[in-house]
Amino acid sequence: MIDELLNNKTINVLGTEYKLVFAKSGIDEKLLPAGYDGICDNANKTIYMNNNYMHDSNDNRFTNNLESYMKKEIRHEIIHAFLYCSGLDVNCNKPKGSWAVNEEMVDWYAIQSPKIYKVFIELGIDE
């Protein structure tokens, strides 16, 4: 599963090393609050992903597309990391809830980025 492939993997975000950790929501409460699918901890440079439903046979919310959902959630938290490392989370006019930390905007990027990147590749403008 994706959690086994990516757990404790280090990724480079604009020159800053972030660690990707799969934690159990509610159990590892200090790392990942209950009910969260993921969180980007900019202070610790760690992205925590919820590992509860990855192995919970009673949780059938994602029966057919769990891996696809997890990939989208990982992209979502990585986009947060890119925005943090760019300083955009503090360089907005609104200190709390600014566009750079807005969940809907970050989710839009997480959902649409593979489609956008595909177009870039098709046009040969991906670099």
C-alpha positions in Angstrom: 0.0 0.0 0.0 1.0 3.6 -0.5 1.6 4.2 3.2 4.2 1.4 3.3 6.0 2.9 0.2 6.1 6.4 1.5 6.3 6.2 5.3 9.3 8.1 6.6 10.2 9.3 3.1 12.0 12.6 2.9 11.0 15.0 0.2 12.7 18.2 -0.9 10.4 21.2 -0.9 12.1 24.3 -2.3 15.4 23.2 -0.6 13.7 22.3 2.7 13.6 18.7 3.7 10.1 17.5 4.9 9.5 14.0 6.3 6.3 12.1 5.3 4.9 10.2 8.3 1.9 8.0 8.5 0.3 8.3 12.0 -2.8 7.1 13.6 -5.3 9.9 14.1 -6.5 10.0 17.7 -3.8 7.6 18.9 -0.9 9.8 17.9 -2.9 12.8 18.9 0.1 15.1 19.4 1.1 14.4 15.7 -2.3 14.2 14.0 -5.5 15.4 15.7 -8.6 13.1 15.5 -10.6 13.5 12.3 -7.7 14.9 10.2 -6.7 13.0 7.1 -3.4 14.9 7.0 -1.5 17.9 8.4 1.6 19.8 7.3 3.6 20.7 10.3 5.7 23.6 9.1 7.5 24.0 12.5 8.7 20.4 12.5 9.0 20.1 8.7 6.9 17.0 8.7 3.8 15.9 6.9 1.6 13.6 8.9 -1.0 11.4 7.1 -3.8 9.5 8.8 -3.0 5.8 8.8 -6.1 4.7 10.6 -8.4 3.9 7.7 -5.6 2.5 5.6 -5.8 -0.7 7.6 -9.3 -0.6 9.1 -11.5 -3.2 7.5 -14.6 -1.6 9.1 -14.0 1.7 7.4 -15.5 1.4 3.9 -15.6 5.1 3.0 -13.0 4.6 0.3 -13.7 1.0 -0.8 -12.6 1.4 -4.4 -10.4 4.5 -4.4 -8.5 4.6 -1.2 -5.1 4.9 -2.9 -6.4 7.6 -5.2 -7.8 9.5 -2.2 -4.6 9.2 -0.3 -2.5 10.4 -3.2 -4.8 13.5 -3.4 -4.4 14.1 0.4 -0.6 13.7 0.2 -0.6 16.2 -2.7 -2.7 18.6 -0.6 -0.3 18.6 2.3 2.7 18.9 0.0 1.1 22.0 -1.6 0.8 23.4 1.9 4.5 22.8 2.4 5.3 24.6 -0.8 3.2 27.6 0.2 4.9 27.7 3.6 8.4 27.4 2.2 7.5 30.2 -0.2 6.5 32.5 2.7 3.1 32.9 1.2 1.3 31.8 4.4 2.6 35.0 6.2 2.8 37.4 3.2 -1.0 37.7 2.7 -3.2 40.6 3.7 -5.2 38.4 6.1 -3.0 36.8 8.7 -5.5 34.0 9.5 -7.4 32.3 6.7 -5.5 34.0 3.9 -5.6 32.5 0.4 -2.3 30.7 0.9 -3.7 28.6 3.7 -7.2 28.4 2.4 -8.2 24.7 2.4 -10.5 25.0 -0.7 -7.7 26.6 -2.7 -5.1 24.1 -1.7 -7.5 21.2 -2.3 -8.2 22.6 -5.8 -4.5 22.5 -6.6 -4.2 19.0 -5.1 -7.1 17.7 -7.3 -6.3 19.5 -10.5 -2.5 19.4 -10.5 -2.2 15.9 -12.2 -4.5 17.2 -15.0 -2.6 20.4 -15.3 0.8 18.6 -15.4 -0.6 16.2 -18.0 -1.3 19.2 -20.3 2.2 20.6 -19.7 3.7 17.2 -20.7 1.5 16.9 -23.8 2.7 20.4 -24.9 6.3 19.8 -23.9 6.3 22.7 -21.5 6.8 20.7 -18.3 10.3 22.2 -17.6 
